[in-house]
Amino acid sequence: RARAGAGRPSVVAAAAAAAERGIGAMGDYCSVAEDAKVARAKLLLGEPLDELSKNAVETLDLMGHGGGDEGAMLLASALHINASLRQLNLRWNNISERGAEALALALRSNTTLTSLDLYCNSIKDSGATAIAKALSESSPLQMLDLGWNNIGDRGAGALASALKANRSLRRLGLEQNTIELSGAEAIAAALKTNRSLASLQLARNPVGEAGAVVLAEAAQLCWSLTTFDLMPQMTGRCSTVRSNLSLSGFSIPEEEYAS
């Protein structure tokens, strides 16, 4: 006479085996997917990588065609030994912190790259922190655009610390990120000692009125700064911000508030 549940151990074992096969299959799928991404990046970047290996190119515009994180890693490997590239445009390439960290390592050894454009990727705080570390180690970068990268106060703080030590960066783009008051205060403190930055883009960050005021006051002490974009998110509380910016010589046209 069969007992209730007598067949359960075999059912459980079968289910476990099926789960293991599923996990294995998922791992295989992920591996294949990663291999496919690397292969696509190599296909996209074949000619640029060849030119980099020959030190035969000074400017690379790979906006939207850089191959994501895998492409960033391939380019980073090339930058470790390249001695010709001056400008690299990697806008709109879906680069995350993983790709940014690879590029940051390359920046610490590369001695020729002066312009890196990573606008509209997703490097977040971790990626910004890695790049900040490279900036603090005598990087030759003069232009760095990290706008629209979901960078918050932690990333802004790391970049601010780098600005205190860096003497080469001329333009820093941080527009349309998620920097709030503490990030603004960190950047303001860096502006008081930095003597090389000529352009700082911080438009449409949620720094608030207090953050805008502290930044505007610090900008007055940074004699090298000639372009300072602090157009705020639309909050309806702009009078104090406008007053301080006007005092520092960085005014915001009326039409920009109406846009």
TORPABA-951545 format. One record per residue: residue number from 1; residue in three letters; x, y, z of N, C-alpha, C, O in turn. Coordinates in steps of 0.1 Angstrom, whole numbers. Example, Ala and Ser with C-alpha at 12.3 -4.5 7.8 and 13.67 -1.06 7.14 Angstrom:
# residues 2
  nr rest   n.X   n.Y   n.Z  ca.X  ca.Y  ca.Z   c.X   c.Y   c.Z   o.X   o.Y   o.Z
   1  ala   132   -57    78   123   -45    78   132   -33    78   142   -33    85
   2  ser   128   -22    71   137   -11    71   129     0    79   134    11    80
***
This chain:
# residues 259
  nr rest   n.X   n.Y   n.Z  ca.X  ca.Y  ca.Z   c.X   c.Y   c.Z   o.X   o.Y   o.Z
   1  arg     9   -12     0     0     0     0     9    12     0    18    14     8
   2  ala     6    21   -10    15    33   -11    11    43     0    -1    45     3
   3  arg    21    49     6    19    59    17    19    73    10    26    75     0
   4  ala    11    82    16    11    96    11    25   102    12    31   102    22
   5  gly    29   107     1    42   114     0    54   105    -1    65   109    -1
   6  ala    51    92    -4    62    83    -5    71    86   -17    83    83   -17
   7  gly    65    92   -27    73    95   -39    79   109   -39    86   113   -48
   8  arg    77   116   -28    82   130   -27    97   132   -28   102   141   -35
   9  pro   106   123   -22   120   125   -23   125   125   -37   133   133   -41
  10  ser   119   116   -46   123   116   -60   119   128   -67   126   133   -76
  11  val   107   133   -63   102   146   -69   111   157   -66   114   166   -74
  12  val   114   158   -53   123   169   -49   137   168   -55   142   178   -60
  13  ala   142   156   -56   155   154   -63   154   158   -77   164   165   -83
  14  ala   144   155   -84   142   158   -98   141   173   -99   147   179  -109
  15  ala   134   180   -90   132   194   -91   146   201   -89   149   211   -95
  16  ala   153   196   -79   167   202   -76   176   200   -88   183   210   -92
  17  ala   175   189   -94   184   186  -106   180   196  -117   188   201  -125
  18  ala   167   198  -119   162   207  -129   167   221  -127   170   228  -136
  19  ala   166   225  -113   170   238  -110   185   240  -113   189   251  -118
  20  glu   193   230  -109   208   231  -112   210   232  -127   219   240  -131
  21  arg   202   225  -135   204   226  -150   200   240  -154   206   245  -163
  22  gly   190   245  -148   185   259  -151   196   269  -148   198   278  -156
  23  ile   202   268  -136   212   277  -132   224   276  -141   230   286  -145
  24  gly   228   264  -144   239   262  -154   236   268  -167   245   274  -173
  25  ala   224   266  -172   220   271  -185   220   286  -184   224   293  -194
  26  met   215   292  -173   216   307  -172   230   312  -172   233   322  -178
  27  gly   239   305  -165   253   309  -165   259   308  -179   266   317  -183
  28  asp   255   298  -186   260   296  -200   255   308  -208   262   314  -217
  29  tyr   242   311  -206   236   322  -214   243   335  -211   246   343  -220
  30  cys   245   338  -198   252   350  -194   266   351  -200   270   361  -205
  31  ser   273   340  -200   286   339  -206   286   342  -221   294   349  -226
  32  val   276   336  -228   274   338  -242   271   353  -245   276   359  -254
  33  ala   262   358  -236   258   372  -238   270   382  -236   272   391  -244
  34  glu   278   379  -226   290   387  -224   300   386  -236   306   396  -240
  35  asp   302   374  -240   311   372  -252   306   379  -264   313   385  -272
  36  ala   292   379  -265   286   387  -277   289   402  -276   291   408  -286
  37  lys   288   407  -264   290   421  -262   305   425  -265   308   435  -271
  38  val   314   416  -260   328   419  -263   331   418  -278   338   426  -284
  39  ala   325   408  -285   327   407  -299   321   419  -307   327   423  -316
  40  arg   310   424  -302   304   436  -308   313   448  -306   315   456  -316
  41  ala   318   449  -294   327   461  -291   339   460  -300   344   470  -305
  42  lys   345   448  -302   357   446  -310   354   450  -324   362   456  -331
  43  leu   342   446  -329   338   449  -343   336   464  -345   341   470  -355
  44  leu   330   471  -335   328   485  -336   341   493  -335   343   503  -342
  45  leu   350   488  -327   363   495  -324   375   490  -331   386   494  -328
  46  gly   373   481  -340   385   475  -347   395   485  -353   407   484  -350
  47  glu   390   494  -361   399   504  -367   404   514  -357   416   516  -357
  48  pro   396   520  -348   402   529  -338   412   522  -329   422   528  -326
  49  leu   410   509  -325   420   502  -317   433   500  -324   443   501  -318
  50  asp   431   497  -337   443   495  -345   451   508  -346   464   508  -345
  51  glu   444   520  -348   451   533  -349   458   536  -335   468   542  -335
  52  leu   451   533  -325   456   536  -311   469   528  -309   479   533  -303
  53  ser   469   515  -314   481   507  -312   493   512  -320   504   509  -316
  54  lys   490   519  -330   501   525  -339   504   539  -335   513   545  -342
  55  asn   498   545  -325   499   559  -322   497   568  -334   504   577  -336
  56  ala   486   564  -341   483   571  -353   471   580  -353   466   584  -363
  57  val   466   583  -341   453   591  -340   454   600  -328   459   596  -317
  58  glu   449   612  -330   449   622  -319   435   625  -314   433   629  -302
  59  thr   425   622  -322   411   625  -318   402   613  -322   403   608  -333
  60  leu   394   608  -313   384   598  -315   371   602  -311   368   606  -299
  61  asp   361   603  -320   347   606  -318   339   593  -319   336   589  -330
  62  leu   336   588  -307   329   575  -307   315   577  -301   310   568  -294
  63  met   309   589  -302   296   591  -296   286   581  -301   283   580  -313
  64  gly   280   574  -292   270   564  -295   275   551  -302   267   542  -305
  65  his   288   550  -304   294   539  -311   306   533  -304   316   529  -311
  66  gly   306   534  -291   318   530  -283   317   516  -277   327   511  -271
  67  gly   306   509  -278   305   496  -274   303   494  -259   306   483  -254
  68  gly   297   504  -252   294   502  -238   306   499  -229   317   504  -232
  69  asp   303   492  -218   314   489  -209   325   481  -215   337   483  -213
  70  glu   322   471  -224   332   463  -230   341   472  -239   353   470  -240
  71  gly   334   481  -246   342   490  -255   351   499  -246   363   501  -250
  72  ala   346   504  -235   354   512  -226   366   505  -221   377   510  -220
  73  met   364   492  -218   375   484  -213   386   481  -224   398   482  -221
  74  leu   381   479  -236   391   477  -247   399   490  -249   411   490  -251
  75  leu   392   502  -249   399   514  -251   408   517  -240   419   523  -242
  76  ala   404   514  -227   413   516  -216   426   508  -217   437   513  -214
  77  ser   425   496  -222   437   488  -224   446   494  -234   458   494  -232
  78  ala   440   500  -245   448   506  -255   455   519  -249   466   523  -253
  79  leu   447   526  -241   452   539  -235   464   537  -226   472   547  -224
  80  his   465   526  -220   477   523  -211   490   525  -218   500   529  -212
  81  ile   490   521  -232   503   522  -239   503   532  -250   513   535  -256
  82  asn   491   538  -253   490   548  -264   497   561  -260   496   566  -248
  83  ala   503   568  -269   510   580  -267   507   591  -277   514   601  -279
  84  ser   495   590  -283   491   600  -294   478   606  -291   476   618  -295
  85  leu   468   599  -285   455   604  -284   454   616  -275   459   616  -264
  86  arg   447   626  -280   445   638  -272   430   640  -267   427   645  -256
  87  gln   421   636  -276   407   638  -273   399   626  -276   400   619  -286
  88  leu   390   622  -266   382   610  -267   368   613  -263   365   618  -252
  89  asn   359   611  -273   344   614  -271   337   601  -269   336   593  -279
  90  leu   332   598  -257   324   586  -255   310   589  -250   304   582  -242
  91  arg   304   600  -255   291   604  -252   281   593  -256   283   586  -266
  92  trp   270   591  -248   259   583  -252   263   568  -255   260   563  -265
  93  asn   271   562  -246   276   549  -248   272   538  -238   277   527  -238
  94  asn   262   542  -229   258   533  -219   269   527  -210   269   515  -207
  95  ile   279   535  -207   290   531  -199   286   533  -184   281   543  -180
  96  ser   288   522  -177   285   522  -162   297   524  -154   308   528  -159
  97  glu   296   522  -141   308   524  -133   319   514  -136   331   517  -134
  98  arg   315   503  -141   325   493  -145   334   498  -156   346   496  -155
  99  gly   328   503  -167   336   509  -177   344   521  -173   356   523  -177
 100  ala   338   530  -164   345   542  -159   357   538  -151   367   545  -152
 101  glu   356   528  -143   367   524  -135   379   519  -143   390   521  -140
 102  ala   376   512  -154   386   508  -163   393   520  -170   405   520  -171
 103  leu   385   530  -174   391   542  -180   399   549  -170   409   555  -173
 104  ala   394   550  -157   402   557  -147   415   551  -145   425   558  -143
 105  leu   416   538  -145   429   531  -143   439   535  -155   451   538  -153
 106  ala   433   536  -167   441   540  -179   446   555  -177   457   558  -181
 107  leu   437   563  -172   441   577  -170   453   579  -160   461   589  -162
 108  arg   454   570  -151   465   571  -142   479   568  -148   489   571  -142
 109  ser   479   561  -160   492   558  -166   493   566  -180   505   568  -184
 110  asn   482   570  -186   483   577  -198   488   591  -196   484   598  -186
 111  thr   497   596  -205   503   609  -203   499   619  -214   504   630  -214
 112  thr   490   616  -223   487   624  -235   473   629  -236   470   639  -242
 113  leu   463   621  -230   449   625  -232   446   637  -224   447   638  -212
 114  thr   440   647  -231   437   660  -225   422   663  -224   418   672  -217
 115  ser   414   655  -232   400   657  -232   392   644  -232   394   635  -241
 116  leu   383   642  -222   375   630  -221   361   634  -219   357   641  -209
 117  asp   352   630  -228   338   634  -228   330   621  -225   329   612  -234
 118  leu   324   620  -213   316   609  -209   301   613  -207   294   607  -199
 119  tyr   297   624  -213   284   630  -211   273   619  -214   274   612  -224
 120  cys   263   618  -206   251   610  -208   255   595  -209   252   588  -218
 121  asn   262   591  -198   264   576  -196   258   573  -182   248   580  -178
 122  ser   263   564  -175   257   561  -162   268   556  -152   268   545  -147
 123  ile   278   564  -151   290   560  -143   287   561  -128   294   555  -120
 124  lys   278   569  -124   273   570  -110   285   575  -100   296   579  -105
 125  asp   283   573   -87   293   578   -78   306   570   -78   316   576   -77
 126  ser   304   557   -80   316   548   -80   325   552   -92   338   553   -90
 127  gly   319   554  -103   327   557  -115   334   571  -114   346   573  -117
 128  ala   326   581  -108   332   594  -106   343   594   -96   353   601   -97
 129  thr   342   586   -86   352   585   -75   365   579   -81   376   583   -78
 130  ala   364   569   -90   375   563   -96   382   573  -105   395   574  -105
 131  ile   375   581  -113   381   591  -121   387   602  -113   397   607  -117
 132  ala   381   606  -102   386   616   -93   400   612   -88   409   620   -87
 133  lys   401   599   -85   414   594   -80   425   596   -90   436   600   -87
 134  ala   422   594  -103   431   596  -114   434   611  -115   446   615  -118
 135  leu   424   620  -114   427   634  -114   436   639  -104   444   649  -106
 136  ser   436   633   -92   444   637   -81   459   633   -83   467   636   -74
 137  glu   461   624   -93   475   619   -95   482   625  -107   488   618  -115
 138  ser   481   638  -109   488   645  -120   484   640  -134   492   639  -142
 139  ser   471   639  -136   465   635  -149   467   647  -158   465   659  -154
 140  pro   470   645  -171   471   656  -180   457   662  -185   457   671  -193
 141  leu   446   656  -181   433   660  -185   431   675  -183   433   680  -172
 142  gln   426   682  -193   422   696  -192   407   698  -193   402   707  -188
 143  met   400   688  -200   386   689  -202   380   675  -198   384   665  -203
 144  leu   370   676  -189   363   664  -184   348   667  -183   344   675  -175
 145  asp   340   659  -191   326   661  -191   319   649  -185   320   638  -191
 146  leu   313   650  -173   306   640  -166   292   643  -165   285   638  -155
 147  gly   286   652  -173   272   656  -172   263   644  -175   266   635  -183
 148  trp   252   644  -168   241   635  -170   246   620  -167   245   612  -176
 149  asn   252   618  -156   257   605  -153   252   599  -139   258   590  -134
 150  asn   242   605  -134   236   600  -121   247   601  -110   248   592  -102
 151  ile   254   612  -110   265   614   -99   258   622   -88   252   632   -90
 152  gly   260   617   -76   254   624   -64   265   630   -56   276   633   -60
 153  asp   262   632   -43   271   639   -34   284   632   -32   294   638   -31
 154  arg   283   619   -31   296   611   -29   306   613   -40   317   616   -38
 155  gly   301   612   -53   309   614   -64   314   629   -65   326   631   -69
 156  ala   305   638   -62   309   652   -62   320   655   -52   329   663   -54
 157  gly   318   649   -40   328   651   -30   342   646   -34   352   652   -31
 158  ala   342   634   -41   355   629   -45   361   638   -56   373   640   -56
 159  leu   353   643   -65   358   652   -75   363   665   -69   373   670   -73
 160  ala   356   670   -59   360   682   -52   374   680   -45   383   689   -46
 161  ser   376   669   -39   389   666   -33   400   666   -43   411   670   -41
 162  ala   397   660   -55   407   660   -66   410   674   -71   422   677   -74
 163  leu   400   682   -71   402   696   -76   412   704   -67   419   713   -71
 164  lys   412   700   -54   422   707   -45   436   704   -48   445   711   -45
 165  ala   438   692   -54   452   688   -58   455   690   -72   467   692   -76
 166  asn   445   689   -81   448   689   -95   451   704  -100   446   713   -95
 167  arg   461   704  -110   465   717  -115   464   718  -130   469   727  -136
 168  ser   457   708  -136   457   708  -151   443   710  -156   441   715  -167
 169  leu   433   706  -149   419   706  -154   414   720  -156   415   728  -147
 170  arg   409   723  -168   404   736  -172   389   737  -172   383   747  -169
 171  arg   383   726  -176   368   725  -177   363   712  -171   367   701  -174
 172  leu   352   714  -163   346   703  -156   331   704  -158   325   713  -154
 173  gly   325   694  -165   311   694  -167   304   684  -158   307   672  -158
 174  leu   295   689  -150   287   681  -140   272   684  -141   265   681  -131
 175  glu   268   689  -152   254   693  -153   244   681  -153   248   670  -157
 176  gln   232   684  -149   221   674  -149   225   661  -142   223   650  -147
 177  asn   231   662  -130   234   650  -122   224   651  -110   214   658  -110
 178  thr   228   645   -99   219   645   -87   226   651   -75   225   646   -63
 179  ile   235   661   -77   243   667   -67   234   676   -58   227   685   -63
 180  glu   234   674   -45   226   682   -36   236   691   -27   247   694   -31
 181  leu   231   696   -16   238   706    -8   252   701    -4   261   709    -5
 182  ser   253   689     2   266   685     7   277   684    -5   288   688    -3
 183  gly   272   680   -16   281   680   -28   285   694   -32   296   697   -36
 184  ala   275   703   -32   278   717   -36   288   723   -26   297   730   -30
 185  glu   286   720   -13   295   726    -3   310   721    -5   319   728    -3
 186  ala   311   708    -9   324   702   -11   331   709   -24   343   712   -23
 187  ile   323   711   -34   328   717   -46   332   732   -43   342   737   -48
 188  ala   324   739   -35   326   753   -31   339   754   -24   347   763   -26
 189  ala   342   744   -15   354   745    -7   366   743   -16   377   749   -14
 190  ala   365   734   -27   376   732   -36   378   744   -45   390   748   -48
 191  leu   368   752   -48   369   764   -57   377   774   -49   384   783   -56
 192  lys   377   774   -36   384   785   -29   400   783   -30   407   792   -27
 193  thr   404   771   -33   418   768   -34   423   765   -48   435   766   -51
 194  asn   414   761   -57   418   757   -71   422   770   -79   415   780   -78
 195  arg   432   769   -87   437   780   -94   439   777  -109   446   784  -116
 196  ser   432   766  -114   433   763  -128   420   761  -135   419   763  -147
 197  leu   409   759  -128   396   756  -134   391   769  -140   389   779  -134
 198  ala   387   769  -153   382   781  -160   367   779  -163   360   789  -164
 199  ser   362   767  -163   348   765  -167   342   754  -158   348   743  -157
 200  leu   331   757  -151   324   747  -143   309   747  -146   302   757  -145
 201  gln   304   735  -151   290   734  -155   283   726  -144   286   714  -142
 202  leu   274   732  -137   266   726  -127   251   728  -129   243   726  -119
 203  ala   247   731  -141   233   734  -143   224   722  -140   227   710  -142
 204  arg   212   725  -135   201   715  -132   205   704  -123   202   692  -125
 205  asn   213   707  -113   215   698  -102   206   703   -90   204   715   -89
 206  pro   201   694   -82   192   698   -71   200   704   -59   198   699   -47
 207  val   209   713   -61   217   719   -50   209   727   -40   213   730   -29
 208  gly   197   732   -45   189   741   -37   195   755   -36   206   758   -41
 209  glu   187   764   -30   191   778   -29   204   779   -20   213   787   -24
 210  ala   204   772    -9   216   773    -1   229   768    -8   239   774    -7
 211  gly   227   757   -16   239   752   -23   243   762   -34   255   764   -36
 212  ala   233   768   -41   237   778   -51   244   790   -45   253   795   -51
 213  val   240   794   -34   246   806   -27   260   803   -23   269   811   -26
 214  val   263   792   -17   276   788   -13   285   787   -25   297   790   -24
 215  leu   280   781   -36   288   780   -48   291   794   -54   303   796   -58
 216  ala   281   802   -55   284   815   -60   294   823   -52   302   830   -58
 217  glu   293   822   -39   303   829   -31   317   824   -33   326   832   -33
 218  ala   318   811   -34   331   805   -36   337   808   -50   349   810   -51
 219  ala   328   810   -60   332   813   -73   340   826   -74   348   829   -82
 220  gln   336   835   -65   342   848   -65   357   847   -60   365   856   -63
 221  leu   360   837   -53   374   835   -48   383   827   -58   395   826   -56
 222  cys   376   821   -68   384   813   -78   387   822   -90   379   823   -99
 223  trp   398   829   -90   401   839  -100   402   834  -114   401   841  -124
 224  ser   405   821  -115   407   815  -129   393   812  -135   393   810  -148
 225  leu   383   811  -127   370   807  -132   363   818  -140   360   829  -135
 226  thr   360   815  -153   354   825  -162   340   821  -167   332   830  -170
 227  thr   337   808  -167   324   803  -171   319   794  -160   325   784  -156
 228  phe   307   798  -155   301   791  -143   286   790  -146   278   800  -144
 229  asp   282   778  -150   268   776  -153   261   769  -141   264   757  -138
 230  leu   252   776  -135   245   771  -123   230   773  -124   223   774  -115
 231  met   225   772  -137   211   773  -139   203   763  -131   206   751  -133
 232  pro   195   767  -122   189   757  -113   177   749  -119   172   753  -129
 233  gln   173   739  -111   160   733  -114   149   743  -111   151   752  -102
 234  met   138   743  -118   128   753  -116   121   751  -102   113   742  -101
 235  thr   124   760   -93   118   759   -80   109   771   -76   101   771   -67
 236  gly   111   782   -84   104   794   -81   110   803   -70   105   813   -66
 237  arg   122   798   -64   129   806   -54   143   809   -59   152   802   -55
 238  cys   143   819   -67   156   822   -74   162   836   -70   173   839   -75
 239  ser   155   844   -62   159   857   -60   173   858   -53   182   866   -58
 240  thr   175   850   -43   188   851   -36   199   845   -45   210   850   -45
 241  val   196   834   -52   205   829   -61   209   839   -72   221   841   -74
 242  arg   200   846   -78   203   856   -88   211   867   -82   221   871   -89
 243  ser   208   871   -70   216   882   -64   230   878   -62   239   886   -65
 244  asn   233   867   -57   246   862   -54   254   860   -67   266   863   -68
 245  leu   247   855   -77   254   852   -90   258   866   -96   268   867  -102
 246  ser   249   875   -95   252   888  -101   263   895   -94   272   901  -100
 247  leu   264   894   -81   275   899   -73   289   893   -77   299   900   -77
 248  ser   288   880   -81   301   874   -85   304   875   -99   314   870  -104
 249  gly   295   881  -107   297   883  -121   292   871  -130   295   871  -142
 250  phe   285   862  -124   280   851  -131   265   852  -131   258   845  -123
 251  ser   259   860  -140   245   862  -140   238   852  -148   244   845  -157
 252  ile   225   850  -145   216   841  -152   206   849  -160   198   856  -153
 253  pro   205   848  -173   195   856  -181   181   852  -177   179   840  -173
 254  glu   172   862  -177   158   860  -173   152   849  -181   144   841  -175
 255  glu   155   848  -194   148   838  -202   151   824  -198   143   815  -201
 256  glu   163   822  -192   166   808  -188   157   803  -177   155   791  -176
 257  tyr   152   812  -169   142   808  -158   129   805  -164   121   797  -159
 258  ala   126   811  -175   113   809  -182   112   797  -191   101   793  -194
 259  ser   124   791  -194   124   780  -203   120   767  -197   119   757  -203
***
